[in-house]
Amino acid sequence: MADLDEITGWLGHDFPGLVETREVPGAAIAVGVGGEVADAAAGVLNRATGVEATPDSVFQIGSITKVWTTTLAVQLADEGALDLDAPVRRYLPEFRLADESAAAAITARQLMCHTAGFEGDLFTDTGRGDDCVGKYVATLSGTDQLFPPGEMFSYNNAAFVVLGRIVEVLRGKPYDQCLHDHLATPLGLTHFATNAEEAVLHRAAVGHLPGGQPAPVWSLVRSNAPAGSALAMRPRDLLAFARLHLSGGGAPDGTPLLGPGSVKAMQERQVGLPPLGLMGTAWGLGWELYEWPGGPILGHDGGTIGQSAFLRVVPSRDVAIALLTNGGDAIGLYTDVFGHLMPELAGITLPPLPVPPAEPQPVDARRYLGTYSSEVADLTVTQDDDGRLWLDQRPKGLLAELGEAERTELVRLDDDVLIPRTPTHGVHLPHVFVGDDGTGRAAYVHSGRATRRSA
């Protein structure tokens, strides 16, 4: 195994070249082994200004925030203020969904592991005030239930806003303040920002769109903060948070921030996932769980407007790696970096991402054909006269403003798994067809989110 001195040399010599090769405008990385950390940065924070990235630059961590939100909620469980298996309505009597029975039954545990079952990609802007999270929860009253609570996994941003609101109510303060008071301050974080006003006090990265130009806005709406719309920090500070979960729940000065039992519980499997490629094989409480050759991994990824973040933690080796980027082929850089560091530091092999077969086999597509709809997109699977399968994706709502309709050819990868013949952002994202609508057709197409059949 490599030691941290060797890794420091690699970060200084090889990492900048990988950033440039992958056309990532700027990136920063921190590698932790035991209590020691090495970090580095390369590129620029904003191509319009040319400001160079440094190890102390702050990047948005996106949905990695969900592990922070879960940690805030589990702290409350440790204190006896929150029962993870009690209905959410015990703490938020106003919580409403279109399905009344589901709204009355959903628990905090189901919010934490993406099994609550309601439509989750909702980015409603309820303003920039401290009341925006509460206002957001009030907008969910007409939200559809995709499946009964607890039935399966479907990635759910809105669920974490609800969880963040529980934290606000039980703490009696806004979500952002809870982050500062109960995590950032006791962990001693120094390059940490919950919004743009705090971020500009540091060297802050700006996201870049697929064409390479800086994004027109810095972050998503504040109402989605508990799900990951704005939280930013340097990689070293993200590793300080990971160290909390590696050290049994203690702050650097020994102050207990989580009970050891709660740290362990967050890392235990709650629900399995379909074979989705880049994602893990299961979910714990907040944490994404990976079964890679060589050992179990904790982690989470994050994506905001032009920024991508990757965190992987190997408890058995006391290793953690955080990579933060602001555009370009971020997933390619992730595979380059983690593909090198994981074997060197932990003896773990990064599994290859799925790719389509060289000679696709004919497909009986009757189970898959049709339209699947969510709040953010309509997905239509068709088959032409030559037997080729096509996926037409039409974005809706906020995503319609950021993206265009796409048409992709699908081929069979495995049973009930179809995969695009050409990659998107460097990845062939599997589409898994699950369930039965009562006529033998799939009830959902699953690509991390379960999108329900509508026609």
C-alpha positions as CSV (number, residue, x, y, z in Angstrom):
1,M,0.0,0.0,0.0
2,A,1.1,3.5,-0.7
3,D,1.7,5.9,2.1
4,L,0.5,9.5,2.3
5,D,3.8,10.9,1.2
6,E,3.6,9.0,-2.0
7,I,0.1,10.1,-2.6
8,T,1.1,13.7,-2.0
9,G,3.6,13.4,-4.8
10,W,1.0,11.9,-7.1
11,L,-1.5,14.6,-6.4
12,G,1.1,17.3,-7.2
13,H,2.5,15.6,-10.3
14,D,-0.3,13.6,-12.0
15,F,-3.6,15.1,-10.7
16,P,-3.3,18.4,-12.7
17,G,-2.7,16.6,-15.9
18,L,-5.8,14.5,-15.4
19,V,-7.9,17.6,-14.7
20,E,-6.7,19.1,-17.9
21,T,-7.2,15.9,-20.0
22,R,-10.8,15.6,-18.8
23,E,-11.4,19.3,-19.6
24,V,-12.5,20.0,-16.1
25,P,-12.2,23.8,-15.5
26,G,-11.1,23.3,-11.9
27,A,-10.9,20.6,-9.2
28,A,-9.8,20.2,-5.7
29,I,-9.1,16.9,-3.8
30,A,-8.3,15.8,-0.2
31,V,-7.1,12.3,0.8
32,G,-7.3,11.2,4.4
33,V,-5.5,8.2,5.9
34,G,-6.1,7.9,9.7
35,G,-5.8,11.5,11.0
36,E,-3.5,12.7,8.3
37,V,-4.7,14.6,5.2
38,A,-3.1,15.5,1.8
39,D,-4.8,17.9,-0.5
40,A,-4.3,19.5,-3.9
41,A,-6.0,21.6,-6.6
42,A,-5.7,22.4,-10.3
43,G,-7.3,24.5,-12.9
44,V,-9.5,27.6,-12.5
45,L,-12.6,28.4,-10.4
46,N,-14.2,30.4,-13.2
47,R,-13.1,30.5,-16.8
48,A,-14.5,34.0,-17.1
49,T,-12.1,35.4,-14.5
50,G,-9.2,32.9,-14.6
51,V,-9.0,32.7,-10.8
52,E,-6.9,29.7,-10.0
53,A,-8.2,26.8,-7.8
54,T,-6.4,26.2,-4.6
55,P,-6.8,23.4,-1.9
56,D,-8.7,26.0,0.2
57,S,-11.2,26.8,-2.6
58,V,-14.9,26.1,-1.8
59,F,-16.9,24.0,-4.2
60,Q,-20.6,22.9,-3.8
61,I,-21.0,19.4,-2.5
62,G,-24.5,19.0,-3.9
63,S,-26.4,15.9,-2.6
64,I,-23.5,14.9,-0.3
65,T,-25.4,17.4,1.9
66,K,-28.0,14.6,2.4
67,V,-25.6,12.8,4.7
68,W,-25.2,16.0,6.7
69,T,-29.0,16.4,7.0
70,T,-29.3,12.8,8.1
71,T,-26.5,13.4,10.7
72,L,-28.4,16.4,12.1
73,A,-31.5,14.3,12.4
74,V,-29.7,11.3,14.0
75,Q,-28.2,13.7,16.6
76,L,-31.8,14.5,17.6
77,A,-32.5,10.8,17.8
78,D,-29.5,10.4,20.1
79,E,-31.0,13.1,22.3
80,G,-34.4,11.4,22.4
81,A,-36.1,14.2,20.5
82,L,-36.8,12.2,17.3
83,D,-38.0,8.7,16.8
84,L,-36.9,7.5,13.4
85,D,-39.8,5.1,13.1
86,A,-42.5,7.4,14.2
87,P,-44.7,9.1,11.6
88,V,-43.4,12.3,10.3
89,R,-46.6,13.9,11.3
90,R,-45.7,13.6,15.0
91,Y,-43.2,16.4,14.3
92,L,-44.8,18.0,11.3
93,P,-48.6,17.8,11.7
94,E,-49.0,19.9,8.5
95,F,-47.2,17.4,6.3
96,R,-49.6,16.5,3.4
97,L,-49.3,14.6,0.1
98,A,-51.9,13.7,-2.5
99,D,-52.1,10.2,-0.9
100,E,-53.4,10.8,2.7
101,S,-52.7,7.3,3.9
102,A,-49.1,7.5,2.7
103,A,-48.5,11.0,4.3
104,A,-49.8,9.7,7.6
105,A,-47.5,6.6,7.5
106,I,-44.1,7.9,6.2
107,T,-41.3,7.9,8.8
108,A,-38.0,9.8,9.1
109,R,-36.2,6.5,8.5
110,Q,-37.9,6.2,5.1
111,L,-37.0,9.8,4.3
112,M,-33.3,9.0,5.0
113,C,-33.1,5.9,2.8
114,H,-35.2,7.1,-0.2
115,T,-38.1,4.7,0.4
116,A,-40.9,7.2,1.2
117,G,-42.3,6.7,-2.2
118,F,-43.5,10.1,-3.2
119,E,-42.4,12.2,-6.2
120,G,-39.0,13.6,-5.3
121,D,-37.5,15.9,-8.0
122,L,-39.4,19.0,-7.0
123,F,-37.4,22.2,-7.0
124,T,-40.0,24.7,-6.0
125,D,-38.6,28.2,-5.2
126,T,-40.2,29.4,-2.0
127,G,-38.0,32.4,-1.6
128,R,-34.7,33.2,0.2
129,G,-36.0,33.8,3.7
130,D,-35.4,31.6,6.7
131,D,-38.9,30.3,6.3
132,C,-38.3,28.8,2.8
133,V,-38.0,25.2,3.9
134,G,-41.2,25.3,5.9
135,K,-43.0,26.9,2.9
136,Y,-41.6,24.2,0.6
137,V,-43.0,21.4,2.7
138,A,-46.4,23.2,2.5
139,T,-46.2,22.9,-1.3
140,L,-46.1,19.1,-1.3
141,S,-49.9,18.6,-0.5
142,G,-50.6,17.7,-4.1
143,T,-47.5,15.5,-4.7
144,D,-48.2,12.1,-6.2
145,Q,-47.3,8.9,-4.4
146,L,-45.4,6.5,-6.7
147,F,-45.5,3.5,-4.5
148,P,-46.4,2.6,-0.9
149,P,-43.9,3.8,1.7
150,G,-41.1,1.4,2.3
151,E,-41.8,-0.7,-0.8
152,M,-38.6,0.1,-2.7
153,F,-35.8,2.7,-3.3
154,S,-36.3,5.8,-5.4
155,Y,-34.0,8.8,-5.0
156,N,-36.0,11.6,-3.4
157,N,-34.7,15.1,-3.0
158,A,-38.0,16.4,-1.6
159,A,-37.8,13.8,1.2
160,F,-34.7,15.4,2.5
161,V,-36.3,18.8,2.6
162,V,-39.0,17.3,4.8
163,L,-36.2,15.8,7.0
164,G,-34.5,19.2,7.1
165,R,-37.8,20.8,8.2
166,I,-38.0,18.3,11.1
167,V,-34.6,19.4,12.2
168,E,-35.6,23.0,12.0
169,V,-38.8,22.4,14.1
170,L,-37.0,20.4,16.8
171,R,-34.0,22.7,17.0
172,G,-36.1,25.9,16.7
173,K,-33.8,27.5,14.2
174,P,-33.3,27.6,10.4
175,Y,-31.6,24.7,8.6
176,D,-28.5,26.6,7.7
177,Q,-28.0,27.7,11.3
178,C,-28.3,24.0,12.4
179,L,-25.5,23.1,10.0
180,H,-23.3,25.8,11.6
181,D,-24.2,25.2,15.2
182,H,-24.3,21.4,15.3
183,L,-21.7,20.3,12.7
184,A,-19.5,23.0,11.2
185,T,-18.5,24.8,14.4
186,P,-17.9,21.8,16.6
187,L,-15.9,20.1,13.8
188,G,-13.8,23.2,13.4
189,L,-14.5,23.8,9.8
190,T,-13.0,27.0,8.4
191,H,-13.9,27.0,4.7
192,F,-17.6,26.3,4.8
193,A,-20.5,28.1,3.2
194,T,-24.3,27.5,3.3
195,N,-25.1,30.1,0.7
196,A,-23.6,32.5,-1.9
197,E,-23.1,35.3,0.7
198,E,-20.9,33.1,2.8
199,A,-19.2,31.5,-0.2
200,V,-17.9,34.8,-1.6
201,L,-15.8,35.2,1.6
202,H,-13.6,32.4,0.2
203,R,-12.2,31.5,-3.2
204,A,-15.5,30.1,-4.6
205,A,-15.9,27.8,-7.6
206,V,-18.5,28.6,-10.2
207,G,-20.2,25.8,-12.1
208,H,-19.6,25.4,-15.9
209,L,-22.2,24.1,-18.4
210,P,-21.6,21.3,-20.9
211,G,-20.3,23.8,-23.5
212,G,-17.7,25.0,-21.1
213,Q,-19.2,28.4,-20.3
214,P,-19.8,29.5,-16.7
215,A,-23.3,28.7,-15.4
216,P,-25.7,31.7,-15.3
217,V,-26.5,31.2,-11.6
218,W,-24.4,30.0,-8.7
219,S,-26.8,27.6,-7.0
220,L,-30.2,26.0,-7.0
221,V,-33.0,27.4,-4.9
222,R,-32.5,27.8,-1.1
223,S,-35.7,25.9,-0.3
224,N,-33.9,22.7,-1.4
225,A,-30.9,23.3,0.9
226,P,-31.4,20.2,3.0
227,A,-31.3,18.1,-0.2
228,G,-28.1,19.8,-1.4
229,S,-28.8,23.0,-3.4
230,A,-26.1,25.2,-2.0
231,L,-23.7,23.8,0.7
232,A,-20.1,24.5,-0.3
233,M,-16.7,23.8,1.4
234,R,-13.1,22.8,0.6
235,P,-12.3,19.1,0.3
236,R,-10.3,19.1,3.6
237,D,-13.4,20.2,5.5
238,L,-15.5,17.6,3.8
239,L,-13.1,15.0,5.1
240,A,-13.4,16.4,8.6
241,F,-17.1,15.5,8.3
242,A,-16.2,12.0,7.1
243,R,-13.8,11.7,10.0
244,L,-16.8,12.2,12.3
245,H,-18.2,9.0,10.9
246,L,-14.9,7.1,11.0
247,S,-14.1,8.0,14.6
248,G,-17.2,6.8,16.3
249,G,-19.0,10.2,16.3
250,G,-16.5,12.4,18.1
251,A,-15.4,15.9,17.2
252,P,-11.6,16.7,17.0
253,D,-11.6,17.8,20.6
254,G,-13.3,14.6,21.8
255,T,-16.8,16.1,22.1
256,P,-19.4,13.5,21.1
257,L,-21.5,14.7,18.2
258,L,-23.0,11.3,17.4
259,G,-23.3,8.1,19.5
260,P,-21.2,5.2,18.3
261,G,-24.3,3.1,17.8
262,S,-25.8,5.8,15.6
263,V,-22.7,6.0,13.5
264,K,-22.9,2.3,13.0
265,A,-26.7,2.4,12.3
266,M,-26.2,5.0,9.6
267,Q,-23.8,2.6,7.8
268,E,-26.1,-0.4,7.9
269,R,-28.1,-1.5,4.8
270,Q,-31.7,-0.3,4.8
271,V,-32.7,-1.0,1.2
272,G,-31.2,-2.6,-1.9
273,L,-30.9,-0.9,-5.3
274,P,-31.3,-2.2,-8.9
275,P,-28.1,-2.5,-10.9
276,L,-27.6,1.2,-11.7
277,G,-24.0,1.4,-12.6
278,L,-22.4,4.4,-11.0
279,M,-24.7,4.2,-7.9
280,G,-24.2,1.9,-5.0
281,T,-25.8,-1.5,-4.3
282,A,-27.7,-0.4,-1.2
283,W,-28.6,2.6,1.0
284,G,-28.1,3.1,4.7
285,L,-29.3,6.1,6.6
286,G,-28.1,9.0,4.4
287,W,-25.1,7.0,3.2
288,E,-24.9,5.3,-0.1
289,L,-23.3,1.8,0.2
290,Y,-21.0,0.2,-2.3
291,E,-19.9,-3.4,-2.4
292,W,-16.6,-3.2,-4.4
293,P,-14.0,-5.9,-4.9
294,G,-11.9,-5.6,-1.7
295,G,-14.3,-4.3,0.8
296,P,-17.5,-2.3,1.6
297,I,-17.5,1.5,0.9
298,L,-19.6,4.4,2.2
299,G,-20.1,7.4,0.0
300,H,-22.3,9.9,-1.8
301,D,-22.1,11.9,-5.0
302,G,-23.4,15.4,-5.6
303,G,-24.4,17.5,-8.6
304,T,-25.6,21.0,-8.8
305,I,-25.5,23.5,-11.7
306,G,-22.2,22.7,-13.3
307,Q,-20.5,21.3,-10.2
308,S,-20.0,17.6,-9.3
309,A,-18.7,16.1,-6.0
310,F,-17.6,12.7,-5.0
311,L,-17.0,11.3,-1.5
312,R,-15.8,7.7,-0.7
313,V,-15.0,6.4,2.8
314,V,-13.4,3.0,3.6
315,P,-14.0,2.3,7.3
316,S,-11.9,-0.8,7.4
317,R,-8.9,1.1,6.1
318,D,-9.6,4.4,7.8
319,V,-9.4,6.1,4.4
320,A,-11.5,8.9,2.9
321,I,-11.3,10.7,-0.4
322,A,-13.2,13.9,-1.5
323,L,-13.1,15.1,-5.1
324,L,-14.8,18.4,-6.0
325,T,-15.2,19.7,-9.5
326,N,-16.8,22.6,-11.5
327,G,-17.6,21.1,-14.9
328,G,-16.2,19.1,-17.8
329,D,-15.9,15.3,-17.7
330,A,-16.3,15.1,-14.0
331,I,-17.2,11.4,-14.0
332,G,-14.1,10.6,-16.2
333,L,-11.9,12.4,-13.7
334,Y,-13.6,10.5,-10.9
335,T,-12.8,7.2,-12.5
336,D,-9.2,8.3,-13.2
337,V,-8.6,9.5,-9.6
338,F,-10.4,6.9,-7.6
339,G,-9.3,4.2,-10.0
340,H,-5.7,5.0,-8.9
341,L,-6.1,5.9,-5.3
342,M,-8.5,3.2,-4.1
343,P,-6.1,0.3,-4.9
344,E,-3.1,2.3,-3.7
345,L,-4.6,3.2,-0.3
346,A,-7.2,0.5,0.4
347,G,-6.5,-2.4,-1.9
348,I,-9.9,-1.9,-3.4
349,T,-10.6,-2.1,-7.1
350,L,-12.9,0.5,-8.6
351,P,-15.4,-1.6,-10.6
352,P,-15.8,-0.6,-14.3
353,L,-18.8,1.4,-15.3
354,P,-21.4,-0.6,-17.5
355,V,-21.0,-0.3,-21.3
356,P,-23.3,-1.7,-24.0
357,P,-22.4,-5.0,-25.6
358,A,-20.4,-5.0,-28.8
359,E,-23.1,-7.1,-30.5
360,P,-26.5,-6.3,-29.0
361,Q,-29.0,-9.1,-29.1
362,P,-32.6,-8.8,-30.3
363,V,-35.1,-7.7,-27.6
364,D,-38.7,-8.6,-27.0
365,A,-39.6,-5.1,-26.0
366,R,-43.3,-5.5,-25.2
367,R,-42.7,-5.3,-21.5
368,Y,-40.8,-2.0,-21.9
369,L,-42.7,0.0,-24.6
370,G,-44.7,3.0,-23.5
371,T,-44.4,6.3,-21.6
372,Y,-43.2,6.9,-18.1
373,S,-43.7,10.3,-16.5
374,S,-42.5,12.3,-13.5
375,E,-42.6,16.0,-12.5
376,V,-39.3,16.6,-14.4
377,A,-39.5,14.5,-17.5
378,D,-41.5,12.2,-19.8
379,L,-39.6,9.1,-20.9
380,T,-41.0,7.2,-24.0
381,V,-39.7,3.9,-25.1
382,T,-40.5,2.9,-28.8
383,Q,-39.3,0.3,-31.2
384,D,-38.8,0.9,-34.9
385,D,-39.5,-1.3,-37.9
386,D,-35.9,-2.6,-37.7
387,G,-36.4,-3.8,-34.1
388,R,-34.2,-1.0,-32.6
389,L,-35.3,0.5,-29.3
390,W,-35.4,4.2,-28.7
391,L,-35.7,6.4,-25.5
392,D,-37.1,9.9,-26.0
393,Q,-36.6,12.1,-22.9
394,R,-38.5,15.3,-22.7
395,P,-37.6,17.5,-19.7
396,K,-40.3,19.4,-17.9
397,G,-40.4,22.2,-15.3
398,L,-37.1,23.7,-14.2
399,L,-35.1,21.1,-16.1
400,A,-36.8,22.1,-19.4
401,E,-35.0,25.5,-18.9
402,L,-31.6,23.8,-18.4
403,G,-31.8,21.0,-20.9
404,E,-33.3,19.9,-24.3
405,A,-35.2,16.8,-25.4
406,E,-32.9,13.9,-26.1
407,R,-33.3,10.7,-28.2
408,T,-31.1,7.7,-27.4
409,E,-30.9,4.2,-28.8
410,L,-31.2,1.5,-26.1
411,V,-29.8,-2.1,-26.2
412,R,-30.1,-5.0,-23.8
413,L,-27.5,-5.3,-21.1
414,D,-29.1,-7.9,-18.9
415,D,-32.6,-9.2,-17.9
416,D,-34.9,-6.1,-17.7
417,V,-31.9,-3.8,-18.0
418,L,-31.5,-1.7,-21.1
419,I,-28.5,0.6,-21.7
420,P,-27.9,3.6,-24.0
421,R,-25.7,2.8,-27.0
422,T,-24.0,6.2,-26.7
423,P,-23.0,7.8,-23.4
424,T,-24.3,11.0,-21.8
425,H,-21.7,13.0,-20.0
426,G,-19.4,10.0,-20.4
427,V,-21.7,7.5,-18.8
428,H,-23.9,4.7,-20.2
429,L,-26.7,5.0,-17.6
430,P,-28.7,1.7,-17.2
431,H,-32.4,1.8,-17.3
432,V,-34.0,-1.0,-15.2
433,F,-37.6,-2.0,-15.8
434,V,-39.3,-3.1,-12.6
435,G,-42.7,-4.2,-11.4
436,D,-45.8,-5.2,-13.4
437,D,-48.7,-2.9,-14.3
438,G,-51.1,-5.8,-14.3
439,T,-50.8,-6.6,-18.0
440,G,-47.2,-7.9,-18.1
441,R,-45.7,-4.5,-18.8
442,A,-43.2,-2.9,-16.5
443,A,-44.7,-0.5,-14.0
444,Y,-41.6,1.6,-13.6
445,V,-38.4,2.5,-15.4
446,H,-35.6,2.9,-12.8
447,S,-32.5,5.0,-13.3
448,G,-32.0,5.9,-9.7
449,R,-35.5,7.4,-9.7
450,A,-38.5,5.1,-10.2
451,T,-40.5,6.8,-13.0
452,R,-44.0,5.4,-13.2
453,R,-45.7,4.2,-16.3
454,S,-48.3,6.7,-17.6
455,A,-49.2,5.1,-20.9
